[in-house]
Amino acid sequence: MAKKYVLTATLPDGYVKTIGPTAVAFTHYWRLVAHLDNGKTEVFWGHTKSLAEAKKKQAAATGPGANRGWTRYDFEIVELTRTA
């Protein structure tokens, strides 16, 4: 049986996301906060196995925003820390 870990992401605004326990070797956490024209926000997040994979998520986010009524969005990527 694979050893499982708890992964933790701490974003610059102090938000802490805990993932796990998991045996998958995730390395980065990403969060997209979309600001809507009605003043509300939508939050999307995920975890990836590499920084390059997380950056691809950011690149993919630029297209659908206009179709969904986003006035702007904030995209953050942070490295995950692993604890046994």
C-alpha positions as CSV (number, residue, x, y, z in Angstrom):
1,M,0.0,0.0,0.0
2,A,1.3,3.4,-0.9
3,K,2.2,5.8,1.8
4,K,-0.3,8.6,2.1
5,Y,0.5,12.3,2.8
6,V,-1.4,15.4,3.8
7,L,-0.7,18.3,1.6
8,T,-1.1,21.9,2.6
9,A,-1.2,25.1,0.5
10,T,-0.9,28.5,2.2
11,L,-1.9,31.4,-0.1
12,P,-0.5,35.0,0.2
13,D,-3.8,36.2,1.7
14,G,-3.5,33.7,4.6
15,Y,-6.0,31.1,3.2
16,V,-4.9,27.5,4.0
17,K,-6.1,24.6,2.0
18,T,-5.5,21.0,3.2
19,I,-5.6,18.1,0.7
20,G,-5.5,14.5,1.6
21,P,-4.6,12.1,2.8
22,T,-3.4,11.2,-0.7
23,A,-0.7,9.0,-2.2
24,V,-0.6,11.1,-5.4
25,A,2.5,13.3,-5.8
26,F,0.8,16.7,-6.2
27,T,3.3,19.6,-6.0
28,H,1.3,22.8,-6.6
29,Y,-2.1,24.2,-5.7
30,W,-3.8,26.8,-7.9
31,R,-6.8,29.1,-7.2
32,L,-8.7,31.4,-9.5
33,V,-11.0,34.0,-8.1
34,A,-13.2,35.5,-10.8
35,H,-14.8,38.9,-10.2
36,L,-18.3,39.2,-11.8
37,D,-19.8,42.4,-13.0
38,N,-22.6,42.1,-10.3
39,G,-19.9,42.3,-7.5
40,K,-19.9,38.7,-6.7
41,T,-17.0,36.2,-7.1
42,E,-16.6,32.7,-8.3
43,V,-13.7,30.5,-7.0
44,F,-12.1,27.6,-8.8
45,W,-9.2,25.6,-7.5
46,G,-7.2,22.5,-8.1
47,H,-3.9,20.8,-7.6
48,T,-1.3,19.6,-10.1
49,K,1.7,17.4,-10.3
50,S,4.0,20.1,-11.6
51,L,4.4,23.9,-11.8
52,A,4.2,23.7,-15.6
53,E,0.8,21.9,-15.4
54,A,-0.5,24.7,-13.0
55,K,0.7,27.4,-15.4
56,K,-1.3,25.7,-18.2
57,K,-4.4,26.0,-16.1
58,Q,-3.7,29.7,-15.8
59,A,-3.3,30.1,-19.6
60,A,-6.6,28.2,-20.1
61,A,-8.4,30.6,-17.8
62,T,-8.0,33.7,-20.0
63,G,-10.5,32.6,-22.6
64,P,-13.8,31.7,-20.9
65,G,-13.9,34.8,-18.6
66,A,-15.6,37.1,-21.0
67,N,-18.3,34.4,-21.7
68,R,-19.0,34.0,-18.0
69,G,-19.3,37.7,-17.2
70,W,-16.0,38.1,-15.4
71,T,-14.7,41.7,-15.1
72,R,-11.3,40.4,-14.0
73,Y,-9.7,37.4,-12.3
74,D,-6.9,36.7,-9.9
75,F,-4.9,33.5,-10.4
76,E,-2.5,32.2,-7.8
77,I,-0.1,29.2,-7.7
78,V,1.6,28.0,-4.6
79,E,3.8,25.1,-3.8
80,L,2.3,22.3,-1.6
81,T,4.0,21.2,1.6
82,R,3.8,17.5,2.5
83,T,3.4,16.0,6.0
84,A,3.3,12.3,6.7
